[in-house]
Amino acid sequence: MLHKILKLGLAFLLAIIFSVTTTPGKLTKAETIAVINTPVLNVREGPGLSYGRAAQVKQGEKYTIIDRNNEWVKLQLSSGKTGWVASWLIKENQSTSSPTTSSSTVVSTVDGLRFRSGPGTSFQVIGSLNKGNEAKFLEANENWSKISFNGHNGWVSSQFITAKQSSGSTNSNSNSGSNSTTTKKTGTITASILNVRDQPNLQGRIIGKLKQNANVTITNEREVWLEIVFGGSSAWIHRDFVAGISSTEEKPSQPAAPQTPTNQGKIGVVTASSLNVRDSSSLSGKVIGSLKQGNKVTIEEEVNNWSHITLSNGTNGWVASWYLDIQLDTPTTEEPSSGKTAVKILYNGTNIRSGSSTSHSVVARGNEGDSFTMVAKEGDWYKINLPGNKIGYVAGWLVSVNGTENIVERPGVNQYLKGKTIVIDPGHGGNDSGAIGVSGTYEKTLNLRTARMVVDKLNASGANVVMTRNSDNYVSLRSRVSISHYRNADAFVSIHYDSTYDRNVRGVTSYYYKNIDVGLASTLQSELVKNTGFKNRQHRQGNYQVLRENRNPSVLLELGFISNPTEEYTVSTNTFQENVSNGIYYGLAQYFKGK
């Protein structure tokens, strides 16, 4: 059986070196807050059950931790008194654990930033932020930030937001004087159909089309390419097909409305595996080209179930309309009236149906960003107003809504975790560092990093999550088991990183002790290997106290070898921490799914 290197001498030496090389004056001490995590908790006069009761506190109340003694913490009570409580009956929060506090405002640095129900790409998209949108910051882990936006709480990737500057405007390009002017250029499209791309080259993705005589506002130039405002966003067109370029002056305090393409036709998506394009609107027409399934075409007109289209090369022809899915014309999208609930489409090609179920026919298709006024909510579906005084229905899990309207979540793996009591046990802590990596990585620190990310994902799925420790403090093995029993855990997961004398050994291992826990260990092992790509060391029996003495389903995970230089580096990265926490999250979901 694998054993860990516990070099206490090296640990003490590293601690001494750290204390010498760190400048105390530059450290900011974080105040740790205890949140009571049981209905009623006795506060005792000393660190143990043998001491008398000094007070009682209730679930949800918060107190500052001022001292520790093994498994007990000393609280500063609101009455001015102090007292001791068991650390496994509280949750701990670092009040200065993040440079961004709960009162901070953050700003999206990109367009289309996904706003999700939980911290991970597996969680449902519940909205999106565009560049410059502001939101209230709530909390964060290594990769994800929880924010409040548009009346809802959710998570976004931290790399795409920044803290709002405390003074002045976030727009560094704004002018101080209201009378100052800027020069912009305009032009007119000369081609019959001109592709609009997301990059200034022919490899750029086509994001739309402009018709002849459409007017555009030019914001930048790069060689033979012009940057324009298209549908409210930046895009690029080839300058050879733009004429009449002229400069105009405008006041920045009264910006012109975003230019939208004029006379844009409807879009049709080919549903047949192969579709002939003909020179006339009948089956006897000469075949002049062909289209494949998924191709998009611009529809100029429709005559007797035939569509007159324009191909990407500018050629005109006819195709049978019954082989096309007609999408909504973006410029005619209805904007919600003031004060009414707005329903915004989250994905391109979203079906809008004639009734509130997937069995109803598709009457239109919406694209990401299309916005409609909500008429009513029927179950998990929204009844919306379509252009032309028509009515349609869209599934609630495919849209975002403003205001206080409840978000509709489509059942995913989260449904198997909701309501489950899960104890997450970050191994070691305090004066027990666990294994020490070849570059000095402390196992106890990695364990806590991983545990916190797993806890965020589980909480977002509605699980009742308990951590045996959420700071760098020592908790005995017996207490860890006691927490599992006290909480009547549906699953107990102990998180560790491995070490051995052979630096070439690598991989992940899941340990169980009781035969009834084999399913939990094997499911977690499978998902860990799938999500991390690490070597599969299988699930195997291990005689560990947190498993042997535990009455509840339990597993101990070794998530990589920090005695292996390559794995030590890998497991310390944010990317791996995201992947391995996903593995544990999915593993637990699959385990409960099979119960």
Order of alpha helices (4+ residues) and beta strands (2+ residues): alpha-beta-beta-beta-beta-beta-beta-beta-beta-beta-beta-beta-beta-beta-beta-beta-beta-beta-beta-beta-beta-beta-beta-beta-beta-beta-beta-beta-beta-beta-beta-beta-beta-beta-beta-beta-alpha-beta-alpha-beta-alpha-beta-beta-alpha-beta-alpha-beta-alpha-alpha
